[in-house]
Amino acid sequence: MGYYRRVAIETYWNYGEPSSKRIRAQPLPGQGFPTDMHVACSARMREEYPVGTVFVVQAQVKQKEGGTPFLYSSWQWRYDVVEEHVACQRIASGTL
């Protein structure tokens, strides 16, 4: 579905979504992805930091047959924790 690129994502509490994951992640706005798009990434990363933490990960769009597109980042890959305003500045300037 495409190539891997750096994406800023933010964790949130999963209330009422059909998933067993209590903490999910979604992309920040301005990156060309719907902000409600799910991100498959490290559960440990999501759970070791407070909900609302912003991470920069390597990700690509994937889609299982008949499913909804999502962003995929391997649980084994490095990630960076950044302040939301820093991520937004980098997104706006194209330096993410």
VEXGUKE-855118 format. One record per residue (C-alpha): residue number from 1; residue in three letters; z, x, y. Coordinates in Angstrom, 2 decimals, decimal comma. Example, Ala and Ser with C-alpha at 12.3 -4.5 7.8 and 13.67 -1.06 7.14 Angstrom:
2
n; res; w; u; v
1; ala; 7,80; 12,30; -4,50
2; ser; 7,14; 13,67; -1,06
# end
This chain:
96
n; res; w; u; v
1; met; 0,00; 0,00; 0,00
2; gly; 0,10; 2,92; 2,31
3; tyr; 1,65; 6,21; 3,23
4; tyr; 5,24; 7,18; 3,85
5; arg; 6,41; 7,35; 7,45
6; arg; 9,69; 7,60; 9,31
7; val; 11,26; 4,21; 9,95
8; ala; 14,47; 3,29; 11,78
9; ile; 16,46; 0,73; 9,81
10; glu; 19,78; -1,04; 10,39
11; thr; 22,22; -2,47; 7,88
12; tyr; 23,49; -6,05; 8,01
13; trp; 25,68; -8,38; 5,95
14; asn; 23,74; -10,45; 3,44
15; tyr; 24,86; -14,02; 4,04
16; gly; 22,99; -16,67; 2,07
17; glu; 20,00; -14,62; 0,97
18; pro; 19,01; -14,78; -2,70
19; ser; 20,15; -11,23; -3,53
20; ser; 23,14; -9,64; -5,20
21; lys; 23,21; -6,94; -2,51
22; arg; 26,05; -7,68; -0,08
23; ile; 24,74; -5,21; 2,51
24; arg; 21,00; -5,11; 3,21
25; ala; 18,79; -3,18; 5,61
26; gln; 15,93; -4,18; 7,89
27; pro; 13,66; -2,28; 10,31
28; leu; 14,39; -2,11; 14,03
29; pro; 11,80; -3,80; 16,28
30; gly; 8,80; -2,03; 17,75
31; gln; 7,65; -0,22; 14,62
32; gly; 4,96; -2,62; 13,42
33; phe; 7,10; -4,30; 10,74
34; pro; 8,72; -7,73; 10,84
35; thr; 12,39; -7,27; 11,72
36; asp; 13,37; -9,52; 8,82
37; met; 11,47; -7,38; 6,28
38; his; 13,75; -6,15; 3,51
39; val; 14,24; -2,44; 2,87
40; ala; 14,86; -1,11; -0,64
41; cys; 16,96; 2,00; -0,10
42; ser; 20,09; 3,79; -1,25
43; ala; 22,99; 1,41; -1,97
44; arg; 25,40; 4,29; -1,47
45; met; 23,95; 4,94; 2,00
46; arg; 24,30; 1,27; 2,96
47; glu; 27,87; 1,01; 1,69
48; glu; 29,28; 4,36; 2,91
49; tyr; 28,65; 3,56; 6,58
50; pro; 29,78; 0,59; 8,67
51; val; 27,48; -2,43; 8,73
52; gly; 25,20; -2,08; 11,75
53; thr; 24,61; 1,65; 11,24
54; val; 21,10; 2,81; 12,09
55; phe; 19,33; 5,24; 9,76
56; val; 15,98; 6,97; 9,94
57; val; 14,34; 7,10; 6,50
58; gln; 10,97; 7,91; 4,96
59; ala; 9,51; 4,61; 3,77
60; gln; 6,32; 2,85; 2,83
61; val; 5,32; -0,76; 2,39
62; lys; 5,31; -1,92; -1,23
63; gln; 4,73; -5,27; -2,85
64; lys; 5,45; -6,35; -6,39
65; glu; 2,80; -8,59; -7,92
66; gly; 3,09; -12,01; -6,33
67; gly; 6,05; -10,93; -4,20
68; thr; 6,81; -10,40; -0,55
69; pro; 6,05; -6,99; 1,01
70; phe; 9,08; -4,76; 1,59
71; leu; 9,82; -1,23; 2,76
72; tyr; 10,73; 1,26; 0,05
73; ser; 12,70; 4,47; 0,51
74; ser; 13,97; 6,34; -2,55
75; trp; 17,75; 6,42; -3,00
76; gln; 17,42; 10,19; -3,58
77; trp; 15,81; 11,03; -0,26
78; arg; 17,45; 12,43; 2,83
79; tyr; 18,22; 10,12; 5,73
80; asp; 19,52; 10,60; 9,25
81; val; 22,21; 8,53; 10,93
82; val; 21,36; 7,89; 14,59
83; glu; 22,70; 5,81; 17,45
84; glu; 20,68; 2,63; 17,98
85; his; 19,73; 3,55; 21,56
86; val; 18,43; 6,94; 20,37
87; ala; 16,31; 5,28; 17,66
88; cys; 14,95; 2,78; 20,20
89; gln; 14,05; 5,58; 22,62
90; arg; 12,27; 7,48; 19,84
91; ile; 10,40; 4,34; 18,76
92; ala; 9,31; 3,65; 22,35
93; ser; 8,17; 7,22; 22,91
94; gly; 6,46; 7,53; 19,53
95; thr; 8,63; 10,48; 18,48
96; leu; 10,43; 8,85; 15,56
# end
